[in-house]
Structures are given as C-alpha cells and as structure tokens.
Amino acid sequence: MPLVWIFFLPSPFLPLVSILLATLPYGKRIIANVDGGHFEGTNIKGTVQPPAGGWLLIRADNSVQLDVRVSLVTDDNTLIYTSYQGLRAGQQSVLDHLAAGEDVDPREY
C-alpha cells in the first residue's frame, strides 16, 4: 500500500516546555511537554491536545533520538493518537539553524 499524505503537523509545537531529566554518559534525557498546536490537511484539521510531548535523548554528537506521542482532536471531535520514533542528525551548522527555528534547505542535511 503506498503512503498517502494526510495532513501537516508543524513542529515544534508551541508552547513547548522542556524538562532536563538527567545528563548521562551517553547524552541528555529531556521531556518536551506540548501544551497545544494545530494541524491541517486537504480533508482534515484540528488541534493538538495535551497530553502530548517528546521524550528525547540528545547524544554526545548532538544527534537527537526521538520518541514522540501526540493526541489530536479533529474539528468534528474525532480523537487521534499518534506516535513516532526517529533520529535527527546532521552537520552542526544545520542542527544550529534547526534549533533556532530557521528554515534549512533539505539538500544541506
């Protein structure tokens, strides 16, 4: 079955509150709490509802291991739970621009 685009979910969500849990030999453990946001697609739109957040491990090489869980409510009150895992890595200059919320050309990472 081919993948089909459904909606755009902006990231980072706002407001975002990060809690540093621990600094460990292999990186920093952080929880990023999400208190709201929105999403929209061709046939769907709605809001990000708490609880939502990301459980992150920022590694010594500044790559970020992601475990994200988000609760969504559509404009017709349908509840959607979504989760994903991933790894964000790249050149330090690219990571710095992304951390500052700046657009980066995808060819750079």
Secondary structure, DSSP 8 states (H G I E B T S, - for coil): ------EE--SS-SSEEEEEEEEETTEEEEEEEE---EEEESS-EEEEEEEEEEEEEEETTS-EEEEEEEEEEETT--EEEEEEEEEE---HHHHHHHHTT----GGG-
